[in-house]
Amino acid sequence: MELSLHAPLGPVVLHLHPILANAFLCALGGRKALEEIFRPAFGFVILPYAAPGIEIGTLLWNTIAGDEARSAAFPVFLLENHGIVVQGESAAQVIQICDKALALGAAALPQRGGFPPFDPCRAEECIPAEILRAIREAAPELPCFTAFRRDGASMKGEPIGSDCLFPDTAVYCGGRSVNASDPATVTIDVEAYRREWGHVPKVFRCQEGIVAAGRQETEARFVAEVWWAQETVRDLSAAVGGARRLSEKQVRRVLGLESEKYRQGMAGGP
């Protein structure tokens, strides 16, 4: 789906969405920090956010303007609220450049890029039974749960618009999370979400942690892992000015793309 992003580059292209890169690319102060960290090390270009597919590909093409010499001068392309693209002459070269970029980013963070691994748990073991029961009643089409602990996951009220930081979150997890701290209001909040976004929510938060819901156990675990990656990026970005969310308009644009609908279908749909 992102051939237009990769085709102008080459002959070898590596495109990843690493947590350590997105800690900066999804941060309000990320651009300034990256200029300071990367400029002495290698040539790079930071591209502002654009929707996946043809939009980000067109932005890249316009940036290098079909100039092979200009393109070759920049082995690294940093995509805000998205990820990193590295080009080179061989797989070994692009992996080496990517590893160096991530190591530089990690060294610039207070915790030197360290973060706890994804550690899912059975929802019944870490989430109150009354909350799980309320979610099942409100969203019966998503009977499978995976959870992970996250202290203070219950934000006051609901996110305004969206709380997605990058397209993968929107594609696999939906437009935003739902506060499930009060079992008595879960059904009301789920119905409000359905009206707002046109699909059932997959991510629920409460004081004890995050609950990811899916049609199958594999889908629930995948949703949980994507959301965990986003929450880790959110935590790390606090050292770089705080997280910069995608706007509701940007999230709706992603969810409306045919290519992303295909990816949704492969993962069970939003």
Secondary structure, 3 states (H helix, E strand, C coil): CCHHHHCCCCCEEEEECCHHHHHHHCECCHHHHHHHHHCCCCCEEEECCCCCCHHHHHHHHHHHCCCHHHHHCCCEEEECCCEEEEEECCHHHHHHHHHHHHHHHHHHCCCCCCCCCCCCECHHHHCCHHHHHHHHHHCCCCCEEEEEECCCCCCCCCCCCCCCCCHHHHHHHCCCCEECCCHHHHHHHHHHHHHHHCCCCCEEEECCEEEEEECCHHHHHHHHHHHHHHHHHHHHHHHHCCECCCCHHHHHHHHHCHHHHHHHHHCCCC
